[in-house]
Amino acid sequence: NSNPKKASEFNFAHIEHFHDLRNTLYHQGNRVTTVPTNQLEEYARLAVTLLKEYLEVEIDEANEQVSVEADYFRALTRIRKNIESLKSNSALVVEYLYPQIASRKIEAQLRQIRTDTGPDDVFYPPSVRAEFVLQRIDAFNKITGQEFAEDDHKVIEDIIDNPEQLHVWFAFEEIDNDDWRKDWEKYNSAADFLEREQDKVSKADDKRYEELDNWTSEKAKSVYEWVKAHVPDVEPKKYVRLFRI
């Protein structure tokens, strides 16, 4: 990184990503010895470029499959990092505004609701399933101190299954005002997208990549800046700025 002109050609966040991945595998890998092929290919492309620019070492790339997948992998990496920033900083928002529901104990209690009230099984009669829904809403309100109605049951069901989402929900409600429910749906959509795309990257839906890349960058930025402005003596988790594909 001693040559500013050469350094300006690289996004060192990508290098940091692979360094972090290496450290995770090395120190916490639990004997994991393989990673997705697309990550290995991107790592190799980055290494080839760095060697050429910094050491003037040419590597035969005759067998390299040149494609746009690297750009989409980078977009996926940005989306993932911004989701992590959102989750981490949303927890800080909740700790600041609602310290009584920010603990791991609350998360455990929310998970227990599913066990205590029974699954929403299609084989149950509609009346029984409706009663379970009401029981879960009542239990959720008692634990969180909120007053949510039957119309909110879908959101409550999602949070019972993954209590960490509670923080994001309240952060959006605080920061986004009237648009928080729409943003909540987009957040869940982004999380589902990441889960589906975890081991593959393609150009099958480039608009989807661009939309989520843009949205997660903006939302992570807004929550980051809220924490910066309101929570003293805390450094929020950084977000990744948007880079167009």
Backbone bond lengths (Angstrom), bond angles and torsions (degrees), N, CA, C in turn:
res aa  C-N    CA-C-N  psi(-1)  N-CA   C-N-CA  omega(-1)  CA-C   N-CA-C  phi
1 N - - - 1.453 - - 1.527 110.75 -
2 S 1.376 117.25 17.08 1.458 121.33 -177.11 1.520 112.22 -81.28
3 N 1.310 118.50 -15.05 1.454 122.20 -179.58 1.531 108.65 -106.00
4 P 1.344 117.41 103.53 1.477 119.91 -175.57 1.517 113.00 -58.83
5 K 1.337 117.53 -36.29 1.451 120.37 -178.15 1.516 110.74 -64.92
6 K 1.330 115.88 -44.88 1.461 119.29 178.66 1.519 111.02 -69.11
7 A 1.317 116.19 -38.89 1.468 120.39 -178.05 1.518 111.19 -62.53
8 S 1.339 116.40 -32.52 1.463 119.79 -177.49 1.518 112.29 -66.54
9 E 1.340 116.85 -17.01 1.454 120.81 -178.97 1.525 112.55 -80.39
10 F 1.321 118.03 -10.08 1.457 121.49 -172.95 1.521 111.51 -117.08
11 N 1.312 114.93 146.92 1.469 121.25 169.04 1.527 106.44 -96.05
12 F 1.324 115.90 101.18 1.456 119.73 -173.90 1.522 112.91 -70.65
13 A 1.345 116.53 -8.30 1.471 119.33 173.01 1.521 110.06 -64.83
14 H 1.347 117.11 -32.20 1.464 120.17 178.46 1.535 110.65 -68.10
15 I 1.329 115.24 -40.60 1.460 119.38 178.20 1.518 109.75 -64.70
16 E 1.345 115.68 -41.98 1.464 120.22 178.14 1.526 110.91 -60.95
17 H 1.349 116.37 -38.86 1.460 120.00 179.47 1.522 111.03 -58.32
18 F 1.347 116.94 -48.29 1.454 119.63 -178.08 1.526 111.54 -69.59
19 H 1.317 116.78 -32.73 1.464 119.54 175.95 1.525 110.14 -65.27
20 D 1.339 116.61 -42.22 1.463 120.12 177.59 1.529 111.14 -64.68
21 L 1.335 115.73 -39.29 1.461 119.85 178.58 1.523 110.63 -62.99
22 R 1.320 115.49 -42.64 1.466 119.94 178.69 1.520 110.64 -61.11
23 N 1.350 116.35 -45.03 1.464 120.21 179.93 1.520 111.83 -62.93
24 T 1.339 115.98 -40.10 1.463 119.67 179.48 1.522 110.60 -62.95
25 L 1.341 116.26 -45.89 1.466 120.16 179.75 1.523 111.35 -64.82
26 Y 1.326 115.62 -39.52 1.463 119.95 -175.99 1.518 112.11 -71.73
27 H 1.340 116.39 -42.98 1.454 120.17 -172.97 1.523 113.71 -96.74
28 Q 1.347 116.75 -27.76 1.463 119.28 -176.03 1.524 111.77 -128.85
29 G 1.292 117.43 18.48 1.454 121.05 -171.62 1.504 115.59 -71.20
30 N 1.340 117.35 -16.78 1.463 120.70 -179.32 1.525 111.68 48.88
31 R 1.354 114.39 47.70 1.463 123.19 176.65 1.527 113.41 71.91
32 V 1.334 117.73 13.22 1.456 119.91 174.26 1.519 108.69 -71.03
33 T 1.320 116.95 126.25 1.460 120.32 -176.52 1.527 112.23 -120.18
34 T 1.334 118.21 -0.86 1.453 120.29 -179.84 1.516 109.99 -126.87
35 V 1.335 115.33 151.87 1.462 122.26 175.56 1.526 107.01 -132.03
36 P 1.341 118.34 162.54 1.460 120.17 179.49 1.520 112.65 -56.47
37 T 1.338 115.93 143.47 1.463 121.76 -177.00 1.522 112.00 -56.95
38 N 1.318 116.47 -39.86 1.469 118.34 -176.84 1.524 111.79 -62.46
39 Q 1.346 117.05 -32.06 1.457 119.53 178.15 1.529 110.70 -71.35
40 L 1.325 116.83 -39.01 1.469 119.96 177.25 1.530 110.94 -63.22
41 E 1.339 115.81 -41.53 1.467 119.50 -179.53 1.526 111.02 -64.69
42 E 1.336 116.36 -41.92 1.456 119.83 179.66 1.524 110.56 -66.45
43 Y 1.317 116.44 -39.99 1.470 122.01 177.49 1.528 109.33 -59.59
44 A 1.333 115.86 -44.02 1.467 120.32 -179.02 1.526 111.14 -65.23
45 R 1.336 116.62 -43.05 1.476 119.27 179.58 1.525 110.95 -61.65
46 L 1.325 115.84 -41.65 1.456 120.39 179.66 1.526 110.83 -63.95
47 A 1.326 116.18 -42.20 1.467 120.61 179.62 1.528 111.11 -62.99
48 V 1.333 116.43 -42.96 1.468 120.76 -179.95 1.535 110.22 -60.67
49 T 1.325 116.55 -44.83 1.470 120.95 -178.49 1.524 111.46 -65.94
50 L 1.328 116.86 -43.25 1.462 120.40 179.75 1.525 111.35 -63.48
51 L 1.323 117.12 -43.13 1.461 120.58 179.14 1.539 110.92 -61.64
52 K 1.309 116.03 -40.47 1.458 120.15 -178.79 1.527 111.41 -67.29
53 E 1.332 117.21 -44.69 1.458 120.99 -174.63 1.522 112.83 -75.40
54 Y 1.326 116.87 -40.04 1.462 119.68 -172.51 1.534 113.11 -94.72
55 L 1.323 117.64 -34.25 1.465 120.21 -176.34 1.523 112.28 -114.43
56 E 1.338 117.47 -0.98 1.468 123.17 -178.78 1.517 111.10 55.47
57 V 1.333 115.18 37.72 1.463 121.67 177.51 1.516 108.49 -99.27
58 E 1.335 116.65 119.14 1.456 121.25 179.50 1.523 109.22 -91.98
59 I 1.309 116.20 133.19 1.463 121.32 177.77 1.520 108.14 -119.02
60 D 1.320 115.13 134.50 1.457 120.36 -179.54 1.526 109.33 -65.00
61 E 1.330 115.82 118.01 1.456 120.50 -178.88 1.528 110.91 -111.17
62 A 1.325 116.27 27.52 1.460 119.68 -176.12 1.518 112.44 -60.97
63 N 1.328 115.40 -30.87 1.457 118.62 -176.85 1.522 113.33 -95.52
64 E 1.324 115.82 1.70 1.464 118.49 -178.66 1.522 110.21 -75.32
65 Q 1.314 116.42 134.22 1.448 121.16 177.44 1.528 108.00 -89.08
66 V 1.340 114.92 102.81 1.448 120.02 -178.52 1.525 108.48 -76.53
67 S 1.292 116.76 124.94 1.469 120.89 179.42 1.520 108.64 -152.21
68 V 1.295 114.46 174.28 1.460 120.04 178.49 1.515 111.29 -88.16
69 E 1.332 117.77 3.97 1.462 119.73 -176.22 1.520 112.25 -60.00
70 A 1.343 117.00 -30.78 1.464 119.63 -179.38 1.527 110.48 -60.67
71 D 1.334 116.87 -40.40 1.465 119.87 179.08 1.517 111.21 -63.10
72 Y 1.324 116.61 -38.89 1.449 119.54 -178.50 1.519 111.53 -75.39
73 F 1.302 116.06 -30.65 1.456 118.77 173.95 1.523 109.98 -65.09
74 R 1.328 116.94 -40.55 1.466 119.96 178.19 1.529 110.65 -64.41
75 A 1.342 115.98 -39.55 1.464 118.89 177.21 1.521 110.49 -62.91
76 L 1.321 116.31 -42.36 1.457 120.43 179.02 1.523 110.90 -62.96
77 T 1.318 116.69 -38.08 1.461 121.25 177.98 1.525 110.55 -64.76
78 R 1.331 116.77 -41.67 1.465 120.11 177.94 1.525 110.96 -63.74
79 I 1.327 116.59 -44.38 1.461 120.27 179.06 1.518 110.05 -59.24
80 R 1.327 116.66 -44.67 1.474 120.79 -178.97 1.528 110.94 -63.60
81 K 1.329 117.52 -44.13 1.466 120.63 -179.54 1.528 111.16 -65.04
82 N 1.321 117.09 -36.65 1.453 119.74 -179.90 1.525 112.23 -73.14
83 I 1.321 117.04 -33.13 1.464 119.96 173.13 1.530 109.45 -63.79
84 E 1.330 116.89 -41.61 1.470 120.34 177.83 1.532 110.63 -63.23
85 S 1.338 116.58 -40.63 1.459 120.78 177.47 1.524 110.59 -63.37
86 L 1.317 117.09 -43.64 1.459 122.22 178.36 1.525 111.24 -58.05
87 K 1.319 116.24 -48.73 1.465 120.78 -177.52 1.525 110.87 -64.09
88 S 1.315 116.52 -46.18 1.462 120.51 -177.25 1.519 111.54 -65.32
89 N 1.326 117.58 -46.43 1.457 120.66 -176.95 1.524 112.24 -75.45
90 S 1.328 117.56 -28.25 1.459 120.60 174.48 1.522 110.28 -63.99
91 A 1.322 116.85 -36.21 1.459 120.35 176.56 1.530 110.62 -61.93
92 L 1.328 116.98 -36.41 1.465 120.66 177.48 1.529 111.04 -68.18
93 V 1.340 116.30 -36.84 1.464 119.97 176.96 1.527 110.08 -60.70
94 V 1.343 116.02 -46.58 1.464 120.52 -177.98 1.523 111.14 -67.39
95 E 1.330 117.45 -39.90 1.468 120.26 177.69 1.525 111.11 -60.55
96 Y 1.326 116.15 -33.99 1.461 120.77 -179.52 1.531 111.52 -77.28
97 L 1.348 117.25 -43.08 1.463 121.24 -174.54 1.525 113.23 -88.53
98 Y 1.341 115.61 -39.48 1.461 120.32 -174.25 1.533 110.11 -132.37
99 P 1.317 118.02 65.70 1.471 119.50 -176.07 1.527 113.30 -58.48
100 Q 1.332 116.98 -23.50 1.459 119.85 -177.67 1.528 112.75 -71.87
101 I 1.339 118.82 -15.59 1.470 119.99 179.58 1.523 111.97 -119.48
102 A 1.313 117.10 17.89 1.466 120.03 -175.23 1.523 113.18 -96.56
103 S 1.315 118.14 1.22 1.471 120.17 -172.26 1.524 112.80 -89.49
104 R 1.327 115.02 162.41 1.463 121.45 174.55 1.526 110.99 -64.13
105 K 1.323 115.73 -28.58 1.465 120.24 178.45 1.525 110.32 -60.83
106 I 1.327 116.21 -42.35 1.462 120.45 178.82 1.525 109.78 -63.32
107 E 1.332 117.13 -42.33 1.467 120.27 178.67 1.519 110.42 -59.60
108 A 1.321 117.06 -42.58 1.464 120.80 179.33 1.526 111.06 -64.34
109 Q 1.322 116.36 -40.22 1.461 120.05 178.85 1.532 111.49 -65.26
110 L 1.312 116.78 -37.35 1.463 120.08 178.52 1.529 110.83 -66.51
111 R 1.322 116.58 -40.68 1.464 119.29 176.96 1.526 111.51 -62.35
112 Q 1.321 116.19 -34.25 1.458 120.66 -177.09 1.529 112.30 -68.61
113 I 1.329 117.14 -20.96 1.464 120.58 -179.65 1.517 110.85 -57.42
114 R 1.304 116.55 -41.61 1.472 120.25 -178.41 1.523 110.39 -61.44
115 T 1.304 116.56 -42.16 1.464 120.92 179.44 1.524 111.58 -67.11
116 D 1.316 116.13 -40.78 1.462 120.74 -174.73 1.525 113.52 -73.68
117 T 1.333 117.17 -29.03 1.464 119.06 -173.50 1.512 113.82 -107.16
118 G 1.314 118.30 -6.82 1.455 119.56 178.37 1.516 112.58 90.52
119 P 1.334 117.13 151.65 1.468 121.50 -178.20 1.517 111.53 -74.49
120 D 1.327 114.81 155.62 1.462 120.47 176.60 1.524 108.09 -84.94
121 D 1.309 115.96 68.75 1.466 122.96 -172.51 1.526 110.12 -83.74
122 V 1.334 116.23 134.80 1.467 120.49 -179.07 1.515 111.93 -64.73
123 F 1.325 117.66 -18.92 1.457 120.25 -178.12 1.534 112.19 -80.35
124 Y 1.324 116.91 -12.52 1.453 119.23 174.92 1.530 109.53 -76.87
125 P 1.321 117.95 148.22 1.473 120.22 174.08 1.526 109.86 -60.15
126 P 1.325 118.04 149.66 1.471 121.16 -179.36 1.522 113.47 -53.61
127 S 1.327 117.27 -37.21 1.459 119.76 -179.07 1.521 111.64 -65.37
128 V 1.344 116.48 -37.29 1.469 120.94 178.76 1.520 110.08 -69.43
129 R 1.326 116.52 -43.37 1.464 120.45 179.31 1.524 110.99 -63.16
130 A 1.321 116.95 -39.70 1.465 121.11 178.26 1.522 110.85 -63.60
131 E 1.332 116.42 -37.37 1.461 120.21 178.42 1.524 110.98 -66.86
132 F 1.331 117.02 -39.81 1.469 120.73 176.69 1.528 110.57 -60.50
133 V 1.333 116.15 -41.20 1.466 120.46 179.42 1.521 110.32 -60.29
134 L 1.313 116.47 -46.65 1.460 120.39 179.91 1.523 111.54 -63.17
135 Q 1.323 116.38 -38.91 1.459 120.01 178.37 1.525 110.96 -63.81
136 R 1.338 116.55 -39.76 1.463 120.09 -179.34 1.534 110.49 -68.18
137 I 1.328 116.69 -41.17 1.467 119.92 177.83 1.522 110.29 -61.69
138 D 1.329 116.93 -44.08 1.460 121.11 -179.69 1.526 110.75 -62.81
139 A 1.330 116.67 -45.12 1.471 120.53 179.23 1.521 111.00 -64.35
140 F 1.328 116.55 -40.98 1.469 121.39 178.76 1.522 110.66 -60.44
141 N 1.323 117.30 -45.40 1.459 121.48 -179.23 1.526 112.05 -64.74
142 K 1.322 116.70 -38.32 1.462 120.25 179.64 1.525 110.85 -65.99
143 I 1.331 116.64 -39.71 1.467 120.77 -178.15 1.529 111.32 -71.31
144 T 1.329 116.21 -41.44 1.467 120.16 -173.50 1.522 113.09 -93.15
145 G 1.334 117.09 -14.38 1.451 119.47 -177.03 1.516 113.49 75.29
146 Q 1.331 116.98 15.83 1.458 122.03 -179.62 1.529 110.24 -99.00
147 E 1.320 115.53 174.86 1.463 120.78 179.14 1.521 109.71 -130.41
148 F 1.328 115.50 76.62 1.455 119.75 -179.74 1.524 110.13 -98.56
149 A 1.328 114.37 147.03 1.456 121.10 -174.26 1.525 110.81 -101.70
150 E 1.319 114.48 -178.07 1.460 120.40 -176.79 1.523 111.78 -62.00
151 D 1.326 117.32 -29.24 1.467 120.46 179.43 1.520 112.27 -63.10
152 D 1.323 117.25 -21.34 1.466 121.32 -178.62 1.531 112.55 -92.94
153 H 1.314 117.42 10.90 1.465 118.87 -170.80 1.527 113.04 -63.21
154 K 1.344 118.01 -32.39 1.472 119.85 -178.79 1.523 110.31 -65.85
155 V 1.318 116.95 -44.01 1.460 120.59 178.36 1.528 110.09 -63.17
156 I 1.327 115.97 -43.24 1.465 120.39 -179.77 1.519 110.72 -62.97
157 E 1.325 117.07 -40.76 1.471 120.52 177.75 1.529 110.28 -60.15
158 D 1.337 116.72 -43.12 1.467 120.41 179.81 1.526 111.06 -61.81
159 I 1.325 116.39 -41.67 1.467 120.12 -177.06 1.524 111.28 -72.41
160 I 1.333 117.56 -36.23 1.465 119.94 176.89 1.528 110.21 -60.36
161 D 1.343 116.01 -38.44 1.461 119.89 179.30 1.522 112.45 -74.69
162 N 1.334 117.29 -26.36 1.464 121.44 179.75 1.522 108.74 -144.69
163 P 1.336 117.50 81.11 1.468 121.55 -172.69 1.520 115.38 -58.18
164 E 1.346 118.68 -22.25 1.460 119.89 178.46 1.528 111.49 -61.71
165 Q 1.338 116.40 -22.60 1.458 119.82 179.51 1.529 112.01 -69.84
166 L 1.316 116.59 -16.88 1.462 120.11 178.76 1.528 111.01 -55.42
167 H 1.335 116.16 -39.21 1.459 120.41 -178.64 1.524 111.40 -64.27
168 V 1.329 115.98 -43.64 1.459 119.92 -179.45 1.520 110.19 -65.25
169 W 1.308 116.19 -40.46 1.461 121.47 178.78 1.529 110.83 -57.03
170 F 1.331 117.27 -52.08 1.458 120.64 -177.93 1.524 111.77 -68.56
171 A 1.336 117.12 -34.16 1.469 119.58 178.27 1.526 110.60 -64.39
172 F 1.331 116.88 -44.04 1.465 120.16 177.44 1.522 110.68 -63.07
173 E 1.325 116.35 -41.78 1.457 119.66 -179.72 1.529 111.12 -60.77
174 E 1.326 116.37 -37.82 1.464 120.95 -179.31 1.526 112.10 -74.40
175 I 1.330 116.72 -42.27 1.462 120.62 -169.63 1.525 112.88 -91.80
176 D 1.343 116.78 -36.30 1.462 119.99 -172.56 1.517 114.27 -92.63
177 N 1.324 116.97 -8.80 1.462 120.87 178.72 1.537 111.69 55.93
178 D 1.349 117.86 -115.97 1.465 120.37 -172.84 1.530 113.66 -71.60
179 D 1.312 118.32 -18.77 1.464 120.86 -175.44 1.531 113.17 -97.02
180 W 1.307 117.50 6.83 1.458 117.80 -170.13 1.519 112.88 -66.77
181 R 1.339 118.61 -32.59 1.464 119.61 -179.92 1.530 111.31 -67.53
182 K 1.323 116.45 -39.41 1.466 119.54 176.75 1.525 110.35 -64.64
183 D 1.322 116.28 -41.16 1.463 119.27 179.48 1.519 111.11 -67.80
184 W 1.316 116.76 -33.93 1.462 120.02 176.33 1.529 109.94 -60.88
185 E 1.333 117.22 -44.01 1.464 121.04 178.74 1.527 110.84 -63.87
186 K 1.330 116.91 -39.60 1.464 120.07 178.47 1.527 110.77 -65.99
187 Y 1.324 115.77 -38.49 1.471 119.69 178.47 1.518 110.44 -61.48
188 N 1.314 117.39 -46.44 1.459 120.48 178.56 1.522 111.34 -63.12
189 S 1.327 115.85 -37.87 1.456 120.34 177.70 1.519 110.79 -63.60
190 A 1.344 116.23 -41.52 1.470 120.35 178.20 1.523 110.85 -64.61
191 A 1.336 117.23 -41.48 1.466 120.85 179.21 1.524 110.59 -63.53
192 D 1.335 117.29 -41.71 1.466 121.01 177.46 1.518 110.71 -64.22
193 F 1.322 116.58 -39.94 1.459 121.56 179.42 1.525 110.57 -61.00
194 L 1.324 116.64 -44.36 1.463 120.80 178.96 1.515 111.36 -61.13
195 E 1.323 116.11 -40.89 1.463 119.47 -179.19 1.517 111.36 -65.24
196 R 1.333 116.51 -40.22 1.468 120.34 179.59 1.519 111.90 -70.21
197 E 1.329 116.76 -36.39 1.456 121.23 -173.31 1.528 113.07 -93.77
198 Q 1.314 117.28 10.55 1.467 120.63 -171.32 1.527 112.90 -56.97
199 D 1.316 117.43 -41.26 1.461 119.88 -174.38 1.523 113.17 -111.48
200 K 1.326 117.35 15.00 1.459 119.07 178.75 1.520 109.50 -152.34
201 V 1.300 114.58 149.31 1.458 120.83 176.69 1.519 106.95 -135.56
202 S 1.306 117.14 132.61 1.451 119.84 -179.30 1.519 109.77 -148.49
203 K 1.304 115.04 170.06 1.465 120.93 177.78 1.523 110.07 -98.53
204 A 1.328 115.92 19.00 1.457 119.99 -175.00 1.521 112.03 -60.77
205 D 1.305 116.84 -31.28 1.457 120.09 -177.92 1.525 108.72 -141.70
206 D 1.338 115.75 72.27 1.458 119.62 -174.64 1.521 112.24 -65.78
207 K 1.331 118.10 -29.36 1.465 120.06 177.24 1.518 110.69 -65.23
208 R 1.329 115.61 -35.12 1.465 119.90 179.62 1.519 110.10 -65.68
209 Y 1.335 116.91 -43.49 1.462 120.75 177.00 1.527 110.57 -58.91
210 E 1.318 115.63 -48.30 1.467 119.80 -176.74 1.524 111.01 -63.78
211 E 1.336 116.01 -41.97 1.465 120.09 -179.23 1.529 111.19 -61.95
212 L 1.332 116.77 -48.37 1.465 120.30 -178.02 1.526 111.44 -71.56
213 D 1.321 117.03 -35.22 1.459 121.00 176.82 1.526 109.61 -59.66
214 N 1.323 115.76 -45.47 1.458 121.38 -179.48 1.523 111.40 -68.83
215 W 1.331 116.52 -47.86 1.466 120.13 -174.89 1.526 111.96 -66.34
216 T 1.337 117.75 -46.22 1.468 119.46 -178.43 1.523 111.16 -65.31
217 S 1.333 117.30 -33.63 1.456 120.30 177.40 1.529 110.64 -64.12
218 E 1.337 116.55 -45.92 1.462 120.54 -178.03 1.529 111.58 -68.06
219 K 1.329 117.34 -42.38 1.468 120.22 -178.14 1.530 110.73 -69.72
220 A 1.320 117.07 -42.14 1.464 119.79 178.27 1.527 109.81 -61.70
221 K 1.330 116.22 -38.54 1.467 120.50 178.08 1.528 111.20 -63.65
222 S 1.335 117.65 -44.26 1.466 120.82 -176.65 1.526 111.51 -65.20
223 V 1.345 117.20 -41.07 1.463 119.58 179.04 1.524 110.31 -70.55
224 Y 1.339 116.95 -39.76 1.466 121.85 176.58 1.531 110.58 -57.15
225 E 1.328 115.88 -47.81 1.462 119.88 -177.62 1.522 111.60 -68.56
226 W 1.334 118.26 -33.02 1.461 120.54 176.79 1.526 110.12 -63.00
227 V 1.329 116.15 -45.34 1.467 120.16 179.54 1.527 109.61 -62.68
228 K 1.313 116.63 -43.73 1.466 120.74 178.67 1.530 111.53 -56.97
229 A 1.343 115.75 -38.86 1.456 120.20 -174.83 1.524 113.59 -82.87
230 H 1.342 117.77 -25.21 1.461 119.63 -170.45 1.525 115.27 -115.75
231 V 1.317 117.70 -26.55 1.464 119.83 -174.12 1.526 109.10 -105.53
232 P 1.324 117.63 109.91 1.472 119.92 -176.68 1.527 112.27 -75.59
233 D 1.327 114.71 153.47 1.472 122.41 172.18 1.526 113.31 60.18
234 V 1.325 116.49 30.33 1.463 120.84 178.95 1.520 108.99 -135.54
235 E 1.315 116.36 135.00 1.464 120.72 175.19 1.529 108.11 -102.46
236 P 1.338 118.03 108.10 1.465 119.77 -178.48 1.523 111.78 -66.87
237 K 1.330 114.76 160.18 1.465 120.25 179.32 1.519 109.63 -70.05
238 K 1.310 116.39 129.08 1.458 121.15 -174.68 1.526 111.04 -67.06
239 Y 1.307 114.64 150.08 1.463 121.79 174.82 1.516 108.56 -104.37
240 V 1.336 116.69 169.92 1.456 121.81 179.20 1.518 108.29 -105.66
241 R 1.302 115.86 124.25 1.468 119.40 179.37 1.523 110.32 -68.03
242 L 1.308 115.06 153.50 1.455 120.94 -175.91 1.517 111.04 -71.93
243 F 1.346 114.71 130.89 1.478 121.76 170.47 1.507 106.07 -122.62
244 R 1.313 115.71 122.84 1.461 119.26 -176.62 1.522 111.50 -64.37
245 I 1.340 115.57 144.61 1.467 119.97 176.08 1.522 108.72 -70.40
